[in-house]
Amino acid sequence: MAVAPGSSIMFMPSGGLRGTLQVPADKSVSHRAAIIAAISDSPVRINNFLRAADTSSTLRAMATCGVEIENLDDGTPIVHGAGLRGLRPPRGTIDIGNSGTSIRLLPGVFSGQSGSFTLDGDESIRLRPMDRIVFPLREMGVRIQAKEDRFAPVTVAGGRLHGIRYEMPVASAQVKSALLLAGLYADGPTEVVEPAVCRDHTEIMLAAAGARVEKEGLLTRIHPAGRLHLEEIDVIADISSAAFWLVAATIISGSELTLAGVGVNPTRTGLIDILLEMGADITLENERRQSGEPVADIRVRHAKLHGLVVGGGITGRAIDELPLLALAGAYAEGETLVTGAAELRLKESDRITGLVDNLAGIGIHIQGCEEGFLVRGIHGALGGRIRSHGDHRMAMLGAVAGLASSEGIAVDDFDCVAVSYPAFLDDLEKLGERGSW
């Protein structure tokens, strides 16, 4: 269902949510599939590719660099890989829109190409910190420039790359992925050490394509590659999209949902582990593997929750879903404290500030701290307005809050959900719910 730009949508209190949903394809995996397919040495069919604003930006970027993208009648893309060093610099700037994944991962690939590549995006992208990849890539020998060494636009001119050992100050799958992709072109092994576990989709896909990837605890090592080869990638359903329904069904009385074929990579299931510890009723069924990734059908039922303290490595395994944890905490008995989540301040918006302002505005007892937040539970959401400020995850959090509220909640700029979940309202209607849109 299309939503007009700038639309405000009212989400009213819901009865129990019941049914089965197939949530969108994984955004992180779709980005990586487009990039790795583009530098493979043969055509790659990407099944279940997420057709959303961010991932389309990555596909367009690859096409701008001379990669042929063939779209089948059902929308499935076949990426005709140009080979490891076959990307061509475009005449102008590569516009990646609002895609933070694109602007952080692509410099790693461009590091091994001939010529100069410039990446830029919208106003939000121009505020995202790029120094986190600029400095380690320079250490590898990449000629990379950014505004004030920190912001887009970013220009990459490659260079003679050598392997390094880099200890990341902050856990970030995007930074790790940029360095591993650059490591394909280095003169020796590249090692990246994480301070805490973060998602490993890049390593899984590179290994499937024939790259030599080694894991030793929090250290990932990649060796130089001569070629990559893939024929087909099956993209899993996105746990980050499923998370909204997991929380909705948990906090709305009478709910029971099944979410089919969702990726349950252990680096991404932090929210499930946290909710289970809070007393949630979540079970994994029909567990299996899909293109190297663990997948399961997730069944979730309404349950009474209790608060807890969340910190350490688990926050990195749930970084995108932590704002949803704040909402769940509002319906739990006691207090829920989240720490170690400074990464949330560096997303599409400062999600900690935005979260605190928005949830306090709808009657939830929440206060922010430097690296997280504290929620006092049982009160739940009353009603009011959520201002998404163009952040797709904040908009969908507002929708869930409205369904669980006592008075209903309006969400501003809801059209931004097209970044990751264009069919969110359609899926909500499948569960029998209809708001003022």
Steps between C-alpha positions, in 0.01 A plus 500: 500500500654831391519781753521860383823681596468681831180315595396473863330169582288422805544159662218410737497246784488146365346173597720193502721463192459151354623336180809420295724756332789484256703806595726674246832367385800585714630848422856432616527179299342661190758781503785251526352275234489788250858606576663156503305389192627809317865399553443131428620349174161373376127588506344468847128453554384664827178336617276694742705819458350782709348757266521803726651847476833421667573175320393648167764767559767230518378331181493835318852575623625175350322573172656848497839328520434297186341186647211363296189440714237278336157494662277197448123535465451429871751771594784261581831666406776318317825687555750443221819522705781709358772310683705595803661802333249572225301796636524818291498853644187692396522848351327659798425441866338175615183597690420245771199689641451417868696174502761496776595143410578601140721794590697299757545170311558622144831681577644160593419365153606819320837474676602226256377660177669724247395865495313728739154443652301767691207411727240742635147488636219696661519741795488217753788316332709817506476493879610138541859460630730361230829537685439152638586356159715784364789457744537119498468492119775762476709281726459226239628735229166611355485854363173612656373852566196625690374842601698593813619135491164415652200562275366429152570550218770232504747443217697175464788466255637164610873450536745222580333328791671309776345292774470641850376395841229742609337502842164672467429748781123448452329182381373569149420244232518774236856600593608136527347425160671795329839380624437136407392601149814714465699205631410306186739732313782521757849348472452286810244401765277767655384448860209678667445467874154580637449636853174302508322266261335669201323353198706277272300485176795634298731223619241230430437623146866559415585148616218362284651689205838334552686754711723367775347627825609390848340567839677487836266626770450872435768507230412462131778446249461525122763409243551662158280353228554441130133455418156458653238265363132467588205375298201559729423667832180438699442802722351420840207687658612792715512453878507880539163526319362200689597672825210747477250215491685309773458792737146581385377144559681481833344815648148487343264268685356208302770501233656195333710539185721281284778674307615272219855440380675761714879515522615404849872563463630507861663839434150642441275329756586710801145636529353148511743401776419814698122460461522135608689606812222753565241219487389508134335197336711454183589169335707414192353233271612327178862611544711466185778658289457735203807617301713431808272694737291341779125544446189412702127563528446709814185456708421774753212532747397772742682475834554693819846652519733611777777759475873429498841657444638464145860577413829357382533307177130426460423861411705462183292195405182707533616850409226576247231354724591669830243781455234226480636366828417837657140457388489144635645628827208740535269196527727303733486490877788697651783690330687422179847654470695487171868594491782471246282630216693813393480373139131602502606864493665443160209352304261674255433731795620515860268216597554539876394865506220439252382195692492675837321807363245294309420242767482759778260694278255207485500442875781246547732550798844510339822690548814500288863460594821533299501141375142386548176558687292403805130408473262467794239243403132406534377847396508430125416749226206735541469690171635795306744538213827339387728713284707265285730769357540272197627203705323185373550307823362783715194518275424128535566515875236774511256273318552218751468746788168618356365146474595440866388843626183592684405803284675465162817657360562704185833438323642779285682438169406135495600468134863460615426132581559436127872494588465149644134387520286640215215253570469570875143633475397217269627248755316679777176473301561124458472482879162677485616842613424825314604850603427848368696490177 
